Each structure stands twice: as C-alpha cells, then as structure tokens.
Amino acid sequence: MDDIAGHADLADLRESDAAVDLSADKTGRALHEFIADMYPISRSITGEGTRRTIDLIRNYIPLTTCEVPSGLQVFDWTVPPEWNVRDAYVKNSAGERVIDFKKSNLHLLGYSVPVRAHMTLDELRPHLYSDPDKPDWIPYRTSYYQKAWGFCLPHNQLLAMPDGEYEVCVDADLAAGHLTYGDLRLLGRTSDEVLISCHICHPSLCNDNLSGIAVATALAQHLRKMELRYTYRFVFIPGTIGAITWLALNAAHVGRVKHGFVLTCAGDSGAMTYKRSRRGNAEIDRAWSYVLEQSGEPYEIQEFSPYGYDERQYCSPGFNLPVGTVMRTPFGQFAEYHSSADNLDFVRPAALYDTLTKAMAAIDVIENNACFRNEKPFCEPKLGNYGLYGGLGGLAAGDFQMALLWVLNMSDGDHSLLDIAERSKLSWEVTKKAAAALSRAGLIKQAEPGLTS
C-alpha cells in the first residue's frame, strides 16, 4: 500500500517490510495530508460519507467494513435510519444560494429531514442556527433522534439577511439502511485485547474527529509491523450509537479487553490530556500517566466522568472496561470546537506526530510490563561477576546501574516493571533495558507469561 497520505514521495508510513520512518516532519505531514483527504466528506452516524471515510482508511490498513441494519435494538437504543444528502440550500428572492451545503457540509443540520418550501425570513428563522459568541464561524449542530430540519450559518450572516421570500431545499433520504463501522484485529501471542477506538461521524471537523482517525490509522500501521504480546482491536465507529452497537454485538467477548483508549482531539497545539477509565487505576491509566510524566512536557490527567466521548459507553457499569481517553486540548475547551474553525489550519503536523509517538510509548509499556522474581534474593548479588557493574568504585551510580538495583530489589513476583519505573522515577527504556540484562544473566525470572524482553 501507499503511505498514509497517498503520496509516493512520503514513505514514512508505507505498508512494506521496511522499518517505519517515524521522523517528525515526514510523519506529521503525512498525517495532516490524510486529514486533508478526509476533510471534504460529509459524514454522519450513518450514510455514504461514513462508508467513503472507511474506504479511505482501508487504503492504509486492512479494515473490515461492518454493516448493522436500521431498526436493530441495541440495549436501550435502536439503530437509526440511514441518512444521505444530495444537496441542500437556501436561496434568496433573486435565486442566489445564500446558504449552500455544497460549500460547507456544516451548513446543514445533521440528520435534517427532506424539505422543499418557500417561506418568509420569519418562518425560516426558527430553522437557522448560529453562535453569537463566534459570529464569523459556522456552528456544527445535529438532530439525530428528533425529526427536524435546519441550516447553520455565521451569526453575522444571519443578522444581515434581509426580509423577503426564501426557497428552502433539503434533498435528502432518511430510510432503512445500515449503520457502518470499521474493525481491525491484529493478532498477538495472547487473545487478551487492547481496544483502540475513535469516532468517524463528524463532517468537516479536523481536530474533533479526523485527527483521531489519522493517529489511530498510523498506530495500526506501526503495530502491524511488530511482534505483539496482546491482540489489538481498532474500531472506527459513529460516536455514541456506534460504540453502543459495537458493545451490544460483542458483549460476549469484551471480557478479553485488558486495556484500551479512545483517541480524539489529537492534533491541536495544546498539551496532552489523559482521562482515566472508570476504574481510575487500571494499568492503561498508569501507563499513560507515567509516559506523560516522563515526557517532561506539560500535561493534564483528568479523572473519569460519565460525560465525553465513547469511553462513557465502554466504562458503563455493566462493562466497566479499562478504557481511558487520549486527547490534547479537551473537547469544549478550545474555541474552535464544533465549528467551521476546526479546520485544516487548526490541526498541526507536529502535534499529530507527538500524539502518535506518545501513544506508541504507552503501548510499549503495556506490551512489556510484567512481574519478575529475583533468583538471588538474599542480599544484593555481585553484579560484576555478571558483567553488569563497572570495576571503578567511588562514582555515583548512573541511571542504568540504579535501574539494575531497583529491578533486583523489587522483583519479588508481585511488583511489575511499571511499579518499579513509577517508584524509581526512572525512564521506561532504562528500566526495560535493566530487566532484559538481568534476565539474560539469569538473575531474574519472569513470574508471569507475556514479557517480550
């Protein structure tokens, strides 16, 4: 396959046997160009736009398209009718399109029912949505589960609309069809799964939607080239109803999910944010907290709340899966949220790359975390006999020497490498390197299966 951006001169994420080039500039640009490819598509919780988006993702990873019929009961919800739009506009008395879906798909209220009518401005006004606090931007609004129609426009444009007669057209279908989502399973040595989820239902919104898709796709490409401990499940789903549907269809198997996170808002220039799972101290929560702390860069850890993205479905009490949320600036906390200003200029290649590399770092932690048992637990072994200690005394111990001592001391079969790294404040790489060296020397032995040393 081609690289993620679809250009032969950007080989950093190419599907081949070659190692992945994770240079910041090339990878960031490739991720941004992939977002640009998806940006014009009109998406919703169902419809052809969702299928087109999945088709684009399938250019880079072997995604399976799953179709769920309208009307299917999924817990307390019902899969809705499928919505597809051909055209939508408001014309003035001169026949000019003053609001045009073809210029921006944000102009149409999501899931608008079909309408063709002529009406006065006073009759039209209840169907017009604007944001006085952001008067130059088109807001993003939907009406998925109540029949309605409407148009979104900048507030300044609304204020400038003259009285008179307007022609309204929403050329759309709401009919029995399917809810569509994408699924990819990467097999590891165990059937225990890591769930990585992102929503694909928003139209032309780059940070809140497309950035998560791009990073998840690149992450899947990276993992396909690895020997994996866990099996990885990537789901690209419509928000809320998609996660509910996926859980309903997979309820018998979700017990395999041992770790997971939702990817969203992954491309703005704000600091990284991690929202904990409902459990609060799951291994994935600790892995992300540790990675962000070790980065030396600003970050925020949020406690779980039952409001946000699809983590609230995965963490509902009947499932209580260990699934957190990875983002940069949280939803609703950047001015551009759910508006036309969440565009290609708002997402940054460097930020996309940074989110990707931190996600890979967190995955490296859970892939390699395990408990060991010290094979010589009575006092400290003479490390020089094993080629693990320098012969010159009187010098302060470096990080690797300290990691050797920490791993030896805490390898009692109950403490994992992550426990040791957290307590010692040492980097994951040096902790992992020390464990590998001690294991090769026969000084520690894995207390549970699964470590790739």
N, C-alpha and C positions, 0 to 999 in steps of 0.2 A: 504493500500500500504506500501511498504518498505520505509525507509528513502531515502533521495536524492542520497546517494552513493550506495544504493542497498545492504547494509550490515546490518544484523540484530543487530549487536552489536553497531551500531551508531543510536541511537533512537532520536536524536535531531530534525530531520525534518520528523519524521514518520507521515503518514496520519492516525490519530486516534483522539479520543475525548480528549486525554490527552493534557495538555498545551505544547506548543513548548518550548523545551530547547534550549535557544539561547546562551549557553556557547561558548565562543570564540573558544576554542580549538576544541571541537567536531564539531561545525558548520563549522569552517574553513576547517577542514579535510574532512568533508562530501562534501562540495562544490568542493574542489580540486579533490576528488575521482570521482565525477560526471564528471568533466572536463576530467579526465584521461579515463573514459569510452567513451567519445565522440571523443577524440583526434585522434584515428587511421582512422576515417571515411573520405572518400574522398567526400567532399561537393562542390557544385557549386550553381548557381542560379536556377538550375533545377536538377532533376535526383534522382536516388535511394538513394544516400548518404543523400540528404535532407530529404527524407522520413524516413530513418533509424534514423536520428537525432530526428525528431519529435516523432518517436516511443519511443525513449529513454526518451524524456521529458514526454511523456504520462504515463510512469511508475509512475510518481510522481504527476502529475496534470491532470485533465480530458480534455486534449486538443482536439479540433476538427480539423481534417485534411481537408483543403480546396484545391481543385484541379481546376486550371484555364487552359483552353485549349490553346495550342500553336496557334498563329495567331490572338488571340483576340486583338482588338485595345483598348488601354487604354490611353486616352488622345493622346499625340503626339508619343506614343510608341506602340510597338507590342510585345505581349508575345512571347518569342523566342522558337525555337525548344528545345526539351528536350535532354540533353547531358548525356550519360552514358559511362563509360570506363571499359573495362575488363582487359586490360593490355597495357603497353607502355614501350618501352625500346630503347636504342641504344647499339648495340653490336660492338665490335672491330673485327678485321680480324681473331682473334682466337676464335670467338664465345662467348666471355665473355660479360656479361652485364656491361657496364661501366656507364650507366645511367639507373636507374631502378625505375619505378613508384611504384612497389610493396615495395620498401624500403622506399620511401617517396613520398606521393602523390603531394608534392610541385614540384617534378621534372618535371611534365608535365604542359605545358602552358594551363591554363584553357580554356576550350571550343575548344581544338585542334580538327581539322577535321581528319578523318581517313587517314592513310598513311602507305604504305609498300613499301620500296625502298632500294636500295643500292647506296651509294654515297661517294665521297671523303670528306675529312675534310673541304676543301674549299667550297664544295657545302653544307655541313651540317652547317657550321659556322653561316650563317645568321639566322638559326633557333635555335641557342643556346643563352641563356640569363644568364648573370652573373652580379655581382655587384663588380666592382674593389675596392670600398670603404669598402666592407665587404667580403674579399676574401675567407673566410672559411665557409660562410653561403650560403644556397640555397635561392635565392630570390623567392618571390611569384609574378607571372605575369599571366595576363588573356588577352583573346581576344574574348569578348562576342559577339560583333556585327560586327566584320570583320573576314571573313574566313581565318584562319591561322593555323599553327601547329608549335610546338616548344617544347624545353626542357629547364629546368632551372637547373643550377649546380653551385657549388662554383667556383669562378673565378680562384683560384689556380688549380683546376682540369682542367678547360678549357685550361689554359696555358700549362699544362702538357700533353695534348692529342697529340699523335704522328700523323704524316701524315699517310695516308693509307685509305682503304675502310671500311665503316661502314654500318651496317644494321640498318635500322630505322623501327620501328613498333609503330603505334598508333592504337590499336584495340578498336575503339570507335564508338558509334552511335550518330548521330545528326538527329533527326527525330521528326515528330509530336508527341506531348505528352502533358505534363502538367507542369505548374509552381505550386509548392506546398508550402503552408504555414500553420502555426498552429494558432488557435484562441481560446481564453478562455474568457468567460464573467462571472464575479462574480457579482451577483445582490445585489444592495444596496437598501436603502429606497427610493432613487430617481433614475430617469432614466438618470440624468446627469452623464457623464462618465469621468473617469481618464484613459488615454491611456498610456500603458507602452509597449515599442517596443524594440526589439533587432533583429540584423541580424544573419542569420544562414547559410550564403552562403560560408564562408571561409573554406578551408580544415583544415589541421593540424596547426592552429594558435590559441594559447591558450588565450592570452590577448585580441587581436583584434578579438573577435568572441565568443569563448567558455565561457569566464568569464562573459560576459553579459547574455548569456543563463542561466548559473548556478545561478547567482544572481536573475534574473527575475523569474526563476522556484521556488527558495526558497521564494521569496517575495510573489508569488501567493499562495504557501502553507500556509504561515503565514496569509494572508488576508482571506483565506477560513475559518479560524477558528474565524474570527471576525464578530461582528455585524457592518455592513458597512453603512455609510451615502451615499457614492457615489457608482455607479456601476463601476466596474473595467474591462477594456478590455486589455488583454495581447495579443500581436501579435508577433509571431516568424516568420520572413519573410526574403526572399533573399533581400540583400541590393539594393537600388535604384529601380529596376524594381518591387520588391515585394511591397514596400511602394506605388509606383505609382499605381500598380494593386489594392492594398487594398483600396486606396483612390478612385479610379475610381468605384469600386464595391460598395463602401459605401458612395458615395458623398452625397446622400440624407439624411444621418444620422449623418455625422460628426459634425454637429452643436451641438450635445449632449456633445462633448468633451469640458470640462471646465478646465481641467488640463492634463498635460502629460509630459513624458520624455522618451528619448532614453537611453538605458543602453549599454555601451560599454567600453572596456579597463578598466575593473573593478577589475583586480587582480594584477597589478604591485605594487611595493613598493613606488611609488611616492605619492605626496599629492593629495587630492581630487580636482577635477576641475568641475565647472558647467558652461555650456554655455547657456546663456539666450535665450529665444524664440525671434522670430522676434518682438513681442510686446515690449519686453525689461523690462516691469514692471508688467508682469502677476503675479497672486497670486502664481503660482508654482515657478516663478523666485524668488520672495521674500521669499517664504518658504525655498527654498534651500539655498539662501544667508544667511538667518537667522540661519538655522541649522548649516551651516559650520562655521559661525562666532561664534556661541555659543559653538562649539566643543573645542575651544581653541587650535586647531591644525592648521598647515599651510594649506592653500587652495588658489585656484585661481578662480576668476569669469571672464569668457570671455563674451564679447559682441557677439551678433549674427552676423554671416556672412553666405552667401549662399553657403558655401563650407564645407563639412564634411560628416556627416552620414545622416540618413533619416530625421532628423529634417528639412533639407532643402526642403523636399517634404511636410511634414506636415505644415511647415511655408511658403510655396509658397503663393503668394498674393491672389490667388483665395480661399484658405482655411484660411490662417493666424491663425492656431490653436495655443493655448498657450502650446507649446511643446518645452522644452529645452533638453539638453544633459548632462548626468551624466557620468563622467569618472574619472580616476585617471590621469596618465600622458596622455596628449592629443595625438591623432594619429599623427604619423610622428615625434614626439618629443622624442621617445625612440629609441635607436639604433636598437633594435630587431624587430622593426615594419616591417611587411610584409616580414619576413624571417624565416628560419628554427630555428633561435634562440628564436623566440616567442614560447617557448616550455613549458613543464610541470615544468621545473626548474625556469622559469621566473615568473610564477604566484605564489603568496604566500597565503597560507590559511588565515593568519591574515589580509591581505589586502582585500580578498574576504569578510570576516566577517565584516570588517569595512565598506565596501561599502554597504553591506546589512543593517547593523544597521542604517546607515545614511539615506538610502532610507526609512526605516520604520519610522525614526524620521520626515522626510519631509512629509510623508503620514499622520502621526499623526497630523501635523499642519493643513493640508488642510481638514482632516476629522473633526477636532474640531474647526476650525475657524468660527466665527460668530460675528454678532453685537448684543449688548445688550443695553437696556435703563435703566438708573438709576431711580428707583421708588421713591427715595427721593433726588431729585436733588438740593434742596435748602440747601446749606451748607452740611457739612460732617455729616452723621448720627453717632450717638453714638454707636460705634461698640461693646462696652462692653455689651450693652443691648441684643446683639445677640450672645454673647459668642465668639466674634471674636477679642477681644482685651484683652491683659493681664492687670491685675489690678495694676501692679507696674510701676510707672512712672519714668522718668529720664533716661531711657535706650534708646540707639539708636534702631530705627526700623529695624527688620530683613527683609529678602527678602520677606517672606510671608506677613508681615504687609505692606510692601511697595507695594506689588502686589495688596493687597486689596484696597489701596488708589488709585493706578493708574487705576485699573479697574473701581472703582466707579467714578473717575473723568472723565474718557474718555468714559464712557458708555452713549453716547448721541444718540444712534441709527445710527450713521454714522461711528464710528470707530470700527474696528474689533479687536478681541483678538490679531491677528498678528500685527496690527497697534500699539497696546498697548505694546506688548512684544518688538517690534523693538525700540519704543521710550524710553521705560523704561530701556532697556538693561537687563531685567530680563529673566530668563530661561523660556522655554515654559511650563515646568512641573509646576513651581510655579505660572505662570500666569493662566494656566488652572485650577489649584487647587483653586486659589483665586476666579475665576469666578464661579466654582462649589459651593464653600462655600457661596458666596454672593447670588447665585441663590436659594440655599436651604433656606437661611434666608429671602427670599422674597425682597431683596434689589435691585436686578436687574432682568430684564425680557428680554428674547430673543426677538430681534427686527425682526428676520427673522427665518424661519424654518430651521432645519437641524443640530443644535448643539447636540452632544452627551455629556452631562455633567456628 
